[in-house]
Amino acid sequence: MHQVVLEISGSRKVHVISEHATKEDALDKYIKLVEANKGSPITTKGKYSIRKKPE
């Protein structure tokens, strides 16, 4: 299980945007978010990333 998350800048907190069964599905969602943000993974609130779901 993989998650697409927004890492909040200036904090250790993350906001889970979505969860996916495979890394490929998570990558598709991540790419759509980056493209919607003018091609940048960095937003005003933080940075998009993919991570393996913590146990």
Residue frames as qw, qx, qy, qz and C-alpha x, y, z in Angstrom:
[[0.000, 0.890, 0.457, 0.000, 0.00, 0.00, 0.00],
 [0.433, 0.079, 0.030, 0.897, 1.37, 3.39, -1.02],
 [0.038, -0.833, -0.447, 0.324, 0.20, 6.90, -0.15],
 [0.329, 0.551, 0.141, 0.754, 0.33, 10.20, -1.97],
 [0.425, -0.688, -0.414, 0.417, 0.97, 12.81, 0.71],
 [0.173, 0.853, -0.016, 0.492, 1.47, 16.55, 1.12],
 [0.639, -0.219, -0.386, 0.629, 4.42, 17.19, 3.44],
 [0.133, -0.960, -0.239, -0.067, 3.52, 20.36, 5.34],
 [0.503, 0.512, -0.256, 0.648, 6.37, 22.90, 5.20],
 [0.102, -0.554, 0.404, -0.721, 7.80, 23.99, 8.56],
 [0.736, -0.285, 0.365, -0.493, 6.33, 20.91, 10.25],
 [0.123, -0.245, 0.956, 0.100, 6.80, 17.16, 10.47],
 [0.591, 0.335, 0.570, -0.463, 3.11, 16.65, 9.69],
 [0.006, 0.064, -0.764, -0.642, 1.87, 15.11, 6.46],
 [0.620, 0.278, 0.256, -0.688, -1.59, 15.19, 4.91],
 [0.379, 0.048, 0.891, 0.246, -2.60, 11.92, 3.21],
 [0.394, 0.310, -0.247, -0.829, -4.23, 12.78, -0.11],
 [0.876, 0.146, -0.185, -0.421, -4.90, 9.21, -1.29],
 [0.531, -0.376, 0.759, -0.012, -3.96, 5.56, -0.77],
 [0.706, 0.455, -0.380, -0.387, -3.21, 3.11, -3.58],
 [0.968, -0.145, 0.203, -0.033, -2.61, -0.63, -3.78],
 [0.838, 0.178, 0.145, 0.495, 0.39, -0.27, -6.10],
 [0.360, -0.516, 0.097, 0.771, 3.20, 2.23, -6.48],
 [0.214, 0.204, 0.591, 0.750, 2.23, 2.73, -10.14],
 [0.136, -0.758, -0.596, -0.225, -1.29, 3.88, -9.17],
 [0.396, -0.772, -0.185, 0.461, 0.19, 6.24, -6.58],
 [0.391, -0.226, 0.351, 0.820, 2.61, 7.59, -9.19],
 [0.108, 0.514, 0.631, 0.571, -0.28, 8.30, -11.59],
 [0.268, -0.865, -0.424, 0.029, -2.08, 10.33, -8.90],
 [0.488, -0.591, 0.052, 0.640, 1.16, 12.15, -7.99],
 [0.339, 0.075, 0.484, 0.803, 1.82, 13.09, -11.63],
 [0.033, -0.713, -0.578, -0.395, -1.74, 14.47, -11.98],
 [0.385, -0.842, -0.257, 0.276, -1.27, 16.61, -8.87],
 [0.473, -0.398, 0.242, 0.748, 2.09, 17.93, -10.07],
 [0.239, 0.324, 0.574, 0.713, 0.71, 18.74, -13.53],
 [0.167, -0.825, -0.508, -0.182, -2.25, 20.57, -11.94],
 [0.431, -0.820, -0.042, 0.375, 0.30, 22.60, -9.95],
 [0.353, 0.900, -0.223, -0.121, 2.05, 23.94, -13.07],
 [0.808, 0.402, -0.389, 0.184, 4.55, 21.07, -13.18],
 [0.122, 0.539, -0.610, 0.568, 5.97, 21.58, -9.69],
 [0.609, -0.325, -0.717, 0.092, 5.69, 19.23, -6.68],
 [0.278, -0.182, -0.456, 0.826, 6.18, 22.23, -4.36],
 [0.135, -0.750, -0.533, -0.366, 3.06, 24.13, -3.27],
 [0.100, -0.686, 0.185, -0.696, 2.47, 27.11, -1.00],
 [0.748, -0.534, 0.141, -0.368, 1.65, 24.71, 1.86],
 [0.672, -0.434, 0.597, 0.070, 4.34, 22.08, 1.30],
 [0.207, 0.475, -0.748, -0.414, 5.50, 19.39, -1.11],
 [0.921, 0.087, -0.027, -0.379, 3.82, 16.39, -2.74],
 [0.055, 0.492, -0.868, -0.024, 5.48, 13.01, -2.35],
 [0.866, -0.051, -0.397, -0.301, 4.85, 9.26, -2.41],
 [0.153, -0.490, 0.780, -0.357, 5.56, 6.98, 0.53],
 [0.471, -0.118, -0.871, -0.073, 4.96, 3.41, 1.58],
 [0.576, -0.622, -0.168, -0.503, 2.09, 3.28, 4.08],
 [0.048, -0.470, 0.736, -0.485, 3.48, 3.02, 7.63],
 [0.499, -0.181, -0.847, -0.042, 2.58, -0.20, 9.42]]
